[in-house]
Amino acid sequence: MAAIIGWAHTPFGKLADETVETLITKVTARAIADAGLEAKDIDEIYLGHFNAGFSAQDFTASLVLQASDDLRFKPATRVENACATGSAAVHQAVRSVDSGAARHVLVVGVEQMTTTPGPQIGANLLKASYLPEDGDTPAGFAGVFGKIAELYFQRHGDNTEALAHIAAKAHKNGFTNPLAQMRKEFSVEFCQEESEKNPRVAGPLKRTDCSLVSDGAAALVLTNNTVALSAPKAVAFRARAHAQDFLPMSKRDILRFDGCRMAWGKALEEASLNIWDLDLVETHDCFTIAELIEYEAMGLTEVGQGAKAILEGWTHKEGRLPVNPSGGLKAKGHPIGATGVSMHALSAMQLCGEADGIQIDGAELAGVFNMGGAAVANYVSVLQRWR
């Protein structure tokens, strides 16, 4: 069983003084030191970097080696699976450890998006959709999820209020997260009403329904359970699952997020848990409608009733199952390649009592859901404090 024994996380935001290379090298050095190791102890490296045109430097796996000469000649592989790129890298590292191929594996996730002009950002993100059907969607990927929100409202009724509550929750949580990009609270009323400061973006989605364009990086060091027993801290992978769905939305019921449902079901079964056994979840709220549908797919409510989970306060920090105590992609930020690694790092911090400003008291079990595209690449991890 693989375990996380060290981590590092930059603040997310517009980091004009950084580059992809400097972000990578900073978290690499810090994560290795946090694990109580030296660079020479690392056996293998996985880098999560979506890129898709955000960085001119597109061959980035070896940039991790820039952190230390002692990383030279270590196997290094770049992993990509759209917005689930970070979790794809993490799961590859778990496989390496669990197979016995490596004892200490470094995972780095990175993205720098804010140096790209606005129209190009939209074009880059649309590469995570099925271009023959969605390549000309107005408003880019927000337009894709705007369509999903419209369909959801048609089938299950107007859920504008629920989406506003999800957005307000994210910003309330992000306000106390020192790593978050947007540390500013917004009222439910502000998030619900279309205004000059909160304009409509696509379909029923307004600006407060959309995650941020971000720069940032995060890193983890993984090892096996034998080594983890002597580590100062360790968070074990109690279970993990990956379910890949069809890319075209026309080939599935897009309102069910079946890949998300499948991944959660497999992971919870492997862990011998149900969703309510978890103490917190970090989930992929690229848009508020995504979090709403994810409530249903993870089993909090029946299909079409996701609003109940947020309107009755279940998913608030003080609720039955806190969801995105970090502020989520919505407030923390969404540097694509870093997001999944960030989710695992922040969950590990929670389980070890190191989540400054956002700590859930007594947290022992955490769930992570990271998705690429419109519920195409679906990754779930169930984490448990080991030491």
C-alpha positions, 0 to 999 in steps of 0.5 A: 500500500502506497503512502504520502510522506511529504508534500509542498504547495505554492500559493495559487494565483497570478504568479508573474514572477514565476515560470513553469520551471521555477514552480516545479523546482520550488515544490520539488525541493520542498516536498523532498525535504518535507519527507525527510529525504534527499534528492538522491533517495528518489527512485522515480518521478511523475510530472502532471502538466496539461499545457495544451499551449499554455507554455511554449516549453512542451517537453517538461518532465526533465525540468524536475531534474533542475531542482537537484543534480542528484535527480539526474538519470532518475526515470521521469515521465510526464502524465496528461489527462486533461483537468485530471492530469494531477491525479493521473500522475498521482495514480501512476506513482501509486502503481509504481510503489505498489508494484515494488518498482520504486520505493520513493516516488516524487509527483509534481503537478504544475501549470502556468495559465495567466501569461496566456491571452484570454482568447487563447485560454479558451481555445486551450481549454476547449482541447479537453472537449470533443472538438467535432461536437464542441469545438465551436462552443461560445465561451469555451469550456464554460460554454460546455458546462453552460449547456450542461447547466441548461439541460440540468435546469430543464430536467430538474428545475431552476437550481440557480439558488443551489449554485449560488450557495455552492459558490458562496461556500467555496469563497467562504472556505477559500477566505481562510486558506492561505494558499487560495487565489481568491481570498474574498467572501461573496454572499449568496445573494451576490452569487445568485444575481446577475450584475455588472460585477457578476455577469452571465458567462454561459447559459445560467452560469455567471462569473461566480459559477466558474473556476479561476485561471491560475498559476501554481504547483504542488508536489508529493513524495510517496513510499511503501507501507514498510518505509511509511511506518518509520516516517514522521507522518504518513497518509495511506491510499486506502483505495483508488479508482479511475473510470474513463468515459466516452469523450463525446457528450452525445454518447452518454447522459451528461447529467449523470456523470456516470464515470464519476459515479463508477469511480466513487463506487469502486473506491468506496467498495475497495475501502469497505466504506460508504460516503458518509464515513469520510470526514471531508471531500475535495471534489472537482468544482470547475463550475458550480453545476459540476459540484452539484451533479457530483453530490448526486454521483458520489451518493449524497442524494438521489439524481436531481436532488443535489440541491438538498445537500447544499441547501440543508448545509450538509457540505459546509465545513460544519456539516455532515460531510465538508466538501472543498474546505480548501475553497475548491477550484472555485476559490483556491484556483485551478492550475490544471496540471497541479489541481489533482496533486493539490487535492491530494496534498491538501487532504493529506494536510487535513489528515495530519492536522497541518491544514492551516486556516481550513482544518477539519477537526479530527479528520481521519478519512478523506476523499478526492475526486478529480475529473478531466473534461466533462466527467470523462477522466474520473479519479477517486482516492480514499486517503487515511492517516497512517501516522 
